[in-house]
């Protein structure tokens, strides 16, 4: 059954299920805005990579909207600056 909203895709990600709505998709492990990984389950923690202007890693308005949805669904402690994620090798 197709998932039709971005919020439903984020809910699927939170439950480690695959889903897609337009340019937001998840395989249950990673969440993608277009082809950019914006969140990932690492062990038991869902980590969000802050691809927004406030995270100093702005990509596009749509990606910022996608990141905003998942950021609201997790603890602030689970939001990581992209620069830090790159330095620690979590993303390239």
Backbone as a printed PyTorch tensor [residue, N CA C, xyz], in Angstrom:
tensor([[[ 0.8420, -1.1830,  0.0000],
         [ 0.0000,  0.0000,  0.0000],
         [ 0.8850,  1.2440,  0.0000]],

        [[ 0.6930,  2.1620, -0.9190],
         [ 1.5440,  3.3550, -0.9700],
         [ 1.2850,  4.2920,  0.2080]],

        [[ 2.3270,  4.9230,  0.6420],
         [ 2.2360,  5.9280,  1.6960],
         [ 2.1100,  7.2730,  0.9900]],

        [[ 1.1710,  8.1040,  1.4070],
         [ 0.8720,  9.2920,  0.6140],
         [ 1.3350, 10.6150,  1.2190]],

        [[ 1.7730, 10.6310,  2.4660],
         [ 2.1920, 11.9070,  3.0530],
         [ 3.5870, 11.7990,  3.6440]],

        [[ 4.2560, 12.9370,  3.7350],
         [ 5.5850, 12.9700,  4.3460],
         [ 5.5260, 12.5300,  5.8040]],

        [[ 4.4730, 12.9300,  6.5090],
         [ 4.3290, 12.5450,  7.9080],
         [ 4.2060, 11.0280,  8.0500]],

        [[ 3.5040, 10.3880,  7.1170],
         [ 3.3920,  8.9300,  7.1470],
         [ 4.7340,  8.2570,  6.8830]],

        [[ 5.5500,  8.8470,  6.0240],
         [ 6.8880,  8.3030,  5.7660],
         [ 7.7320,  8.4120,  7.0380]],

        [[ 7.6620,  9.5450,  7.7190],
         [ 8.4150,  9.7130,  8.9710],
         [ 7.9180,  8.7130, 10.0130]],

        [[ 6.6080,  8.5220, 10.1050],
         [ 6.0690,  7.5250, 11.0450],
         [ 6.5740,  6.1280, 10.7000]],

        [[ 6.6430,  5.8080,  9.4240],
         [ 7.1830,  4.5130,  9.0000],
         [ 8.6430,  4.3950,  9.4250]],

        [[ 9.4200,  5.4540,  9.2480],
         [10.8320,  5.4560,  9.6600],
         [10.9440,  5.2210, 11.1610]],

        [[10.0960,  5.8900, 11.9320],
         [10.1260,  5.7320, 13.3860],
         [ 9.8500,  4.2800, 13.7880]],

        [[ 9.0900,  3.5760, 12.9540],
         [ 8.7480,  2.1750, 13.2160],
         [ 9.5890,  1.2100, 12.3900]],

        [[10.6480,  1.7410, 11.7770],
         [11.6090,  0.9610, 10.9970],
         [10.9440,  0.1570,  9.8800]],

        [[10.0290,  0.8420,  9.1660],
         [ 9.3630,  0.2530,  8.0020],
         [ 9.6830,  1.0930,  6.7730]],

        [[ 9.6260,  0.5130,  5.6060],
         [ 9.8930,  1.2570,  4.3780],
         [ 8.6310,  1.9820,  3.9150]],

        [[ 8.8340,  3.1290,  3.2610],
         [ 7.7210,  3.9320,  2.7560],
         [ 8.2620,  5.0030,  1.8220]],

        [[ 7.3430,  5.5910,  1.0320],
         [ 7.7150,  6.6600,  0.1040],
         [ 6.5370,  7.5930, -0.0890]],

        [[ 6.8490,  8.8840, -0.1820],
         [ 5.8630,  9.9050, -0.5640],
         [ 6.6230, 10.9670, -1.3360]],

        [[ 6.4070, 11.0270, -2.6330],
         [ 7.1120, 12.0150, -3.4410],
         [ 8.6110, 11.8420, -3.3340]],

        [[ 9.3060, 12.8680, -2.8610],
         [10.7740, 12.8550, -2.7720],
         [11.2970, 12.4870, -1.3930]],

        [[10.4310, 12.0260, -0.5040],
         [10.8410, 11.5660,  0.8260],
         [10.6160, 10.0640,  0.8910]],

        [[11.6570,  9.3260,  1.2840],
         [11.5230,  7.8710,  1.3340],
         [12.3620,  7.3070,  2.4640]],

        [[12.0030,  6.1000,  2.8800],
         [12.7730,  5.3790,  3.8820],
         [12.7860,  3.9010,  3.5470]],

        [[13.8860,  3.2730,  3.8830],
         [13.9900,  1.8220,  3.7780],
         [13.8330,  1.1930,  5.1600]],

        [[13.4910,  2.0160,  6.1490],
         [13.3430,  1.5560,  7.5200],
         [14.5910,  1.7520,  8.3530]],

        [[15.7280,  1.9770,  7.6870],
         [16.9960,  2.2180,  8.3770],
         [17.4450,  3.6560,  8.1610]],

        [[17.3140,  4.1490,  6.9430],
         [17.6990,  5.5200,  6.6050],
         [16.5050,  6.2550,  6.0080]],

        [[16.4970,  7.5710,  6.2000],
         [15.4690,  8.4330,  5.6230],
         [16.1440,  9.3150,  4.5960]],

        [[15.5510,  9.4160,  3.4060],
         [16.1410, 10.1570,  2.3020],
         [15.2240, 11.2770,  1.8220]],

        [[15.8090, 12.4470,  1.6450],
         [15.1620, 13.5580,  0.9640],
         [15.8190, 13.6010, -0.4050]],

        [[15.0610, 13.3000, -1.4320],
         [15.6320, 13.0360, -2.7530],
         [16.5930, 11.8670, -2.5630]],

        [[17.8650, 11.9940, -2.8470],
         [18.8250, 10.9110, -2.6210],
         [19.7690, 11.2140, -1.4640]],

        [[19.4570, 12.2340, -0.6860],
         [20.3030, 12.6610,  0.4280],
         [19.8230, 12.0150,  1.7240]],

        [[20.7040, 11.2790,  2.3900],
         [20.3460, 10.6670,  3.6640],
         [20.2370, 11.7560,  4.7350]],

        [[19.0570, 11.8930,  5.3420],
         [18.8370, 12.9370,  6.3430],
         [18.6340, 12.3710,  7.7410]],

        [[18.4880, 11.0600,  7.8600],
         [18.3650, 10.4300,  9.1800],
         [18.7280,  8.9570,  9.0430]],

        [[19.1750,  8.3840, 10.1720],
         [19.5660,  6.9630, 10.1590],
         [19.4140,  6.3790, 11.5560]],

        [[18.9420,  5.1450, 11.6010],
         [18.9690,  4.3990, 12.8460],
         [20.3940,  3.9260, 13.0740]],

        [[20.9360,  4.2470, 14.2440],
         [22.2630,  3.7770, 14.6580],
         [22.0480,  3.0720, 15.9850]],

        [[22.0830,  1.7600, 15.9500],
         [21.7160,  0.9830, 17.1350],
         [20.2520,  1.2440, 17.4530]],

        [[19.9850,  1.7000, 18.6650],
         [18.6020,  1.9730, 19.0750],
         [18.2430,  3.4500, 18.9810]],

        [[19.1390,  4.2560, 18.4250],
         [18.9230,  5.6990, 18.3350],
         [18.6650,  6.1230, 16.8940]],

        [[17.6610,  6.9580, 16.7030],
         [17.3980,  7.5570, 15.3980],
         [18.0950,  8.9120, 15.3670]],

        [[19.1120,  9.0370, 14.5280],
         [19.9120, 10.2600, 14.4280],
         [19.4760, 11.0290, 13.1800]],

        [[19.2190, 12.3240, 13.3650],
         [18.8120, 13.2060, 12.2720],
         [19.9940, 14.1020, 11.9200]],

        [[20.3400, 14.1590, 10.6450],
         [21.4020, 15.0390, 10.1580],
         [20.7530, 16.3600,  9.7610]],

        [[21.1680, 17.4390, 10.4040],
         [20.4650, 18.7240, 10.3320],
         [20.7980, 19.5060,  9.0540]],

        [[20.2070, 19.0610,  7.9450],
         [20.3780, 19.7490,  6.6550],
         [19.4070, 20.9220,  6.5440]],

        [[19.5710, 21.8980,  7.4490],
         [18.7460, 23.1100,  7.4400],
         [19.6570, 24.3240,  7.5760]],

        [[19.0860, 25.5000,  7.3940],
         [19.8690, 26.7290,  7.5620],
         [20.3590, 26.8660,  8.9970]],

        [[19.5220, 26.5200,  9.9710],
         [19.9480, 26.6200, 11.3700],
         [21.0240, 25.6040, 11.7070]],

        [[21.1020, 24.5290, 10.9340],
         [22.1500, 23.5370, 11.1250],
         [23.3800, 23.8120, 10.2910]],

        [[23.3920, 24.9610,  9.6150],
         [24.5050, 25.3860,  8.7550],
         [24.8060, 24.4020,  7.6230]],

        [[23.7650, 23.7100,  7.1420],
         [23.9600, 22.7520,  6.0530],
         [22.7540, 22.7700,  5.1050]],

        [[22.2640, 23.9480,  4.8030],
         [21.0770, 24.1070,  3.9570],
         [21.3070, 23.5130,  2.5830]],

        [[20.3640, 22.7150,  2.0980],
         [20.4280, 22.1340,  0.7550],
         [19.3270, 22.6820, -0.1380]],

        [[18.0940, 22.6540,  0.3700],
         [16.9520, 23.1700, -0.3870],
         [15.7820, 23.3620,  0.5650]],

        [[14.8040, 24.1150,  0.1040],
         [13.6110, 24.3400,  0.9190],
         [12.8940, 23.0260,  1.2210]],

        [[12.7790, 22.1870,  0.2130],
         [12.0860, 20.9130,  0.3960],
         [12.8280, 20.0130,  1.3740]],

        [[14.1380, 19.9050,  1.2180],
         [14.9160, 19.0860,  2.1500],
         [14.8020, 19.6390,  3.5680]],

        [[14.8340, 20.9510,  3.7190],
         [14.6580, 21.5480,  5.0420],
         [13.2980, 21.1860,  5.6360]],

        [[12.2800, 21.1650,  4.8040],
         [10.9470, 20.7610,  5.2800],
         [10.9420, 19.2970,  5.7120]],

        [[11.5730, 18.4500,  4.9260],
         [11.6590, 17.0310,  5.2840],
         [12.3930, 16.8520,  6.6070]],

        [[13.5250, 17.5280,  6.7590],
         [14.3070, 17.4380,  7.9990],
         [13.4850, 17.9720,  9.1690]],

        [[12.7500, 19.0500,  8.9520],
         [11.9270, 19.6210, 10.0160],
         [10.9010, 18.6350, 10.5500]],

        [[10.3110, 17.8430,  9.6720],
         [ 9.3110, 16.8600, 10.1010],
         [ 9.9460, 15.8180, 11.0120]],

        [[11.0870, 15.2830, 10.6170],
         [11.7300, 14.2460, 11.4400],
         [12.3290, 14.8480, 12.7100]],

        [[12.8280, 16.0890, 12.6390],
         [13.3670, 16.7290, 13.8490],
         [12.2950, 16.8720, 14.9220]],

        [[11.0780, 17.1890, 14.5160],
         [ 9.9890, 17.3360, 15.4870],
         [ 9.5970, 16.0030, 16.1220]],

        [[ 9.9710, 14.8980, 15.4890],
         [ 9.5780, 13.5720, 15.9710],
         [10.5980, 12.9410, 16.9170]],

        [[11.7780, 13.5500, 17.0390],
         [12.8340, 12.9760, 17.8840],
         [13.2680, 13.9860, 18.9450]],

        [[14.0060, 13.4990, 19.9160],
         [14.5810, 14.3680, 20.9370],
         [15.6310, 15.2760, 20.3140]],

        [[15.7970, 16.4690, 20.8700],
         [16.8420, 17.3820, 20.3830],
         [18.2200, 16.7430, 20.4770]],

        [[18.4030, 15.8390, 21.4210],
         [19.6860, 15.1430, 21.5640],
         [20.0000, 14.2400, 20.3820]],

        [[18.9910, 13.9360, 19.5750],
         [19.1810, 13.0460, 18.4330],
         [19.3790, 13.7940, 17.1250]],

        [[19.5070, 15.1130, 17.1960],
         [19.7480, 15.9310, 16.0060],
         [21.2260, 16.2910, 15.9820]],

        [[21.8860, 15.9650, 14.8670],
         [23.3310, 16.1410, 14.7550],
         [23.6610, 17.1170, 13.6290]],

        [[24.5870, 18.0230, 13.9020],
         [25.0800, 18.9060, 12.8460],
         [25.7640, 18.0720, 11.7720]],

        [[25.5410, 18.4130, 10.5330],
         [26.1300, 17.6910,  9.4070],
         [27.6560, 17.7350,  9.4950]],

        [[28.2010, 18.8760,  9.8550],
         [29.6600, 19.0130,  9.9800],
         [30.2270, 17.9910, 10.9700]],

        [[29.5590, 17.8090, 12.1060],
         [30.0140, 16.8320, 13.1030],
         [29.8710, 15.4130, 12.5730]],

        [[28.7560, 15.1340, 11.9000],
         [28.5400, 13.8020, 11.3350],
         [29.6160, 13.4680, 10.3050]],

        [[30.0140, 14.4550,  9.5200],
         [31.0920, 14.2400,  8.5360],
         [32.4230, 13.9930,  9.2340]],

        [[32.7310, 14.7740, 10.2540],
         [34.0140, 14.6150, 10.9670],
         [34.1240, 13.2850, 11.6790]],

        [[32.9950, 12.7540, 12.1300],
         [33.0180, 11.4740, 12.8260],
         [32.8570, 10.2850, 11.8680]],

        [[32.6780, 10.5660, 10.5860],
         [32.5870,  9.5030,  9.5960],
         [31.2010,  8.8940,  9.4430]],

        [[30.1930,  9.4740, 10.0770],
         [28.8360,  8.9420,  9.9130],
         [28.2880,  9.1860,  8.5200]],

        [[28.6580, 10.3270,  7.9270],
         [28.2690, 10.6330,  6.5550],
         [29.4820, 11.1460,  5.8120]],

        [[29.4180, 11.0680,  4.4920],
         [30.5370, 11.5270,  3.6610],
         [30.1880, 12.8070,  2.9670]]])
